[in-house]
């Protein structure tokens, strides 16, 4: 069974950055990382539910991230599109939980944790 996350740290690290309310997206040096994190959350939302986890945990983490960033409409749309891209990329590939799906979960968990840790270290206050 897949270990239950160290990913609260994933989202919490970005939430702790606290830059979203005052900085424009174009001014944010971690904007690309934030978009990638959104995509990872979407992928995990699909894959973890496919492989036995039930619920809206990953969507909830995305909602918390958006709430913390407090983006304008354009940026909110970009964050949402990144989440949906991650979800759809696996929705079209996997209809059952396979060893490949489990490997993708592990890979995304690792990438998301590293991304949030590195970003918080680099940009956190």
KAMO-V985260 format. One record per residue. RES is the residue in three letters. SS is DSSP state (alpha for helix, beta for strand, coil for the rest). D_LAST is the distance of its C-alpha to the last C-alpha in Angstrom with 1 decimal. Layout:
BEGIN
res=RES ss=SS d_last=D_LAST
res=RES ss=SS d_last=D_LAST
END
This chain:
BEGIN
res=UNK ss=coil d_last=35.8
res=UNK ss=coil d_last=32.3
res=UNK ss=coil d_last=29.8
res=UNK ss=coil d_last=27.9
res=UNK ss=coil d_last=24.3
res=UNK ss=coil d_last=21.3
res=UNK ss=coil d_last=20.1
res=UNK ss=alpha d_last=18.6
res=UNK ss=alpha d_last=15.8
res=UNK ss=alpha d_last=16.3
res=UNK ss=alpha d_last=15.7
res=UNK ss=alpha d_last=13.4
res=UNK ss=alpha d_last=10.8
res=UNK ss=alpha d_last=11.2
res=UNK ss=alpha d_last=11.4
res=UNK ss=alpha d_last=8.1
res=UNK ss=alpha d_last=6.5
res=UNK ss=coil d_last=8.3
res=UNK ss=coil d_last=9.3
res=UNK ss=coil d_last=12.9
res=UNK ss=coil d_last=14.3
res=UNK ss=coil d_last=13.9
res=UNK ss=coil d_last=14.1
res=UNK ss=coil d_last=17.4
res=UNK ss=alpha d_last=17.9
res=UNK ss=alpha d_last=19.3
res=UNK ss=alpha d_last=16.3
res=UNK ss=coil d_last=13.9
res=UNK ss=coil d_last=13.7
res=UNK ss=coil d_last=13.4
res=UNK ss=alpha d_last=16.3
res=UNK ss=alpha d_last=18.8
res=UNK ss=alpha d_last=16.8
res=UNK ss=alpha d_last=16.6
res=UNK ss=alpha d_last=20.3
res=UNK ss=alpha d_last=21.1
res=UNK ss=alpha d_last=19.4
res=UNK ss=alpha d_last=21.5
res=UNK ss=alpha d_last=24.5
res=UNK ss=alpha d_last=24.0
res=UNK ss=alpha d_last=23.8
res=UNK ss=alpha d_last=27.0
res=UNK ss=alpha d_last=28.7
res=UNK ss=alpha d_last=27.9
res=UNK ss=alpha d_last=29.1
res=UNK ss=alpha d_last=32.4
res=UNK ss=alpha d_last=32.9
res=UNK ss=alpha d_last=31.9
res=UNK ss=alpha d_last=34.2
res=UNK ss=alpha d_last=36.9
res=UNK ss=coil d_last=36.8
res=UNK ss=coil d_last=37.2
res=UNK ss=coil d_last=34.1
res=UNK ss=coil d_last=34.9
res=UNK ss=coil d_last=32.7
res=UNK ss=coil d_last=30.0
res=UNK ss=alpha d_last=27.0
res=UNK ss=alpha d_last=25.5
res=UNK ss=alpha d_last=26.3
res=UNK ss=alpha d_last=24.6
res=UNK ss=alpha d_last=21.4
res=UNK ss=alpha d_last=21.7
res=UNK ss=alpha d_last=22.4
res=UNK ss=alpha d_last=19.3
res=UNK ss=alpha d_last=17.2
res=UNK ss=alpha d_last=19.2
res=UNK ss=alpha d_last=18.9
res=UNK ss=alpha d_last=15.1
res=UNK ss=alpha d_last=15.1
res=UNK ss=coil d_last=18.0
res=UNK ss=coil d_last=19.5
res=UNK ss=coil d_last=22.6
res=UNK ss=alpha d_last=25.9
res=UNK ss=alpha d_last=25.8
res=UNK ss=alpha d_last=22.4
res=UNK ss=alpha d_last=23.3
res=UNK ss=alpha d_last=26.5
res=UNK ss=alpha d_last=24.9
res=UNK ss=alpha d_last=22.6
res=UNK ss=alpha d_last=25.8
res=UNK ss=alpha d_last=27.9
res=UNK ss=alpha d_last=25.7
res=UNK ss=alpha d_last=26.0
res=UNK ss=alpha d_last=29.7
res=UNK ss=alpha d_last=30.2
res=UNK ss=alpha d_last=28.9
res=UNK ss=alpha d_last=31.2
res=UNK ss=alpha d_last=34.2
res=UNK ss=alpha d_last=34.0
res=UNK ss=alpha d_last=34.9
res=UNK ss=alpha d_last=37.1
res=UNK ss=coil d_last=39.5
res=UNK ss=coil d_last=39.6
res=UNK ss=coil d_last=39.7
res=UNK ss=coil d_last=42.0
res=UNK ss=coil d_last=42.1
res=UNK ss=coil d_last=39.8
res=UNK ss=coil d_last=40.8
res=UNK ss=alpha d_last=39.7
res=UNK ss=alpha d_last=38.0
res=UNK ss=alpha d_last=36.1
res=UNK ss=alpha d_last=34.9
res=UNK ss=alpha d_last=33.9
res=UNK ss=alpha d_last=31.9
res=UNK ss=alpha d_last=30.1
res=UNK ss=alpha d_last=29.3
res=UNK ss=alpha d_last=28.1
res=UNK ss=alpha d_last=25.9
res=UNK ss=alpha d_last=24.4
res=UNK ss=alpha d_last=23.6
res=UNK ss=alpha d_last=22.2
res=UNK ss=alpha d_last=20.0
res=UNK ss=alpha d_last=18.6
res=UNK ss=alpha d_last=18.0
res=UNK ss=alpha d_last=16.6
res=UNK ss=alpha d_last=14.0
res=UNK ss=alpha d_last=13.2
res=UNK ss=alpha d_last=13.1
res=UNK ss=alpha d_last=11.1
res=UNK ss=alpha d_last=8.3
res=UNK ss=alpha d_last=8.7
res=UNK ss=alpha d_last=9.0
res=UNK ss=alpha d_last=6.5
res=UNK ss=coil d_last=3.8
res=UNK ss=coil d_last=0.0
END
